[in-house]
């Protein structure tokens, strides 16, 4: 059975498509992240108005009635839908004096009216907003918090904690976004060092050497791994090209030139990475009908549809249908996992590289009929725990805290999130002169494979058996970690990783997916799946044994981090220590 939230979103999706015609597939998502109430029946106003009610009509700028508009008691889950003549009645209101109602329909700005209980002649007028994208639009800055509150600029003026709240450790969306990886995407030193083929000090590897091959033309040679090599880089392989990296990392700069934006030239709002105004200009997502994913070679801005305004009006697109007064509208796509797809799905040279969105699609979490259904936002934008997302003194509304969501968007660097991702189960037994260790890893809470997206990431399972003196016991049977794990090489254990091999140079594991690569192996753990490995250690007599099992997340391959000078410590996800008498 489809839950009421899903039903409500399906209705809005269909209205959205009918009213405005965005290039986006109808969404079937809702999840706990959608701040909407169960659908109410359309009620036709009568001459007799209940004492706890208010009624009226919704019209357009020409005075024509608007059917199927949402009329809401602002900041609450109480709403109704206009009938075929634009009329509405909203019952069960427990408000004294003057209170605010809002009206919305796809294709229109949200509008508001201040009304009183028991009144029946209330009119809400909706004004259409732009239905075309303005390529000449200049993105607004997210702003800064330097100096006093009055000196704050951009979005920070209203969407950051005031001085009193900040002193209490309270954070609003701007504060969280400024600490999030999205805000640093354009200046991320790991990204830029991979793009340029440098280490963090700016030392650059020699350019890639190409040789002519009769059948295929120029093909690359393997790099020489000497003291002058600081790791791979897009610019080493294609020095005259810019690539499409900026389409995700610097979207405000690349939006009009996704294949012609050099990631070294970000300026202005481009330096803000995935900035506030960018996300709130996204109208929809372009997906392939068969795969329900972005089309191949269409990362980032290439798979978004935008509504950048022109003329006298701004336009902010968000996840609420009652933000007014202002120049705001609502898009259902902002509450769906598809919103994340353009930058979390990427196929290069027909090899699927980034695919956390596709992995979610293939998991039980994408099934709207399942109790396990979750959107990306449900995990990565959980409730903030506050009743407002804009400063109250700046006109911010108060809402149910369960409908105000974090913009911290924790991911691969978030220790708490990683510690809550997998579950480790270890059993130990003796079998003659052997100690048998069985280890199961369960992907309990990630809505995608672990690790996901960047092929540089890996999760290492280390299994140690130590005698009474702390010396490792000999391994009789079981896997040893390979050489590319560096300091873990030769340790009993296993790994979860997607390893790429470059077709021409046979370099593996490789992060140079801008070259032609193939997936050498994919041992990652899908959502809600378990993998078990067994290890047998030799043990003499009745000596006590300590079993130490660790699950560790590593941001990139060991040799690559050394070449680049990345000082990115491992994150311990889970650990179990068992004493065997």
PyMOL commands that set and color helices and strands:
alter all, ss='L'
color gray80, all
select helices_A, chain A and resi 4-20+149-151+156-159+163-167+173-177+181-184+189-196+234-237+246-249+251-254+268-272+276-279+300-303+332-335+338-341+356-361+364-366+376-380+392-394+401-403+415-419+483-488+558-564
alter helices_A, ss='H'
color red, helices_A
select strands_A, chain A and resi 54-60+70-73+79-81+87-90+98-104+111-116+122-126+210-213+217-220+282-285+304-306+316-318+328-330+346-348+351-354+422-431+434-443+458-466+475-477+493-502+517-522+530-538+545-554+571-580
alter strands_A, ss='S'
color yellow, strands_A
deselect
rebuild
show_as cartoon
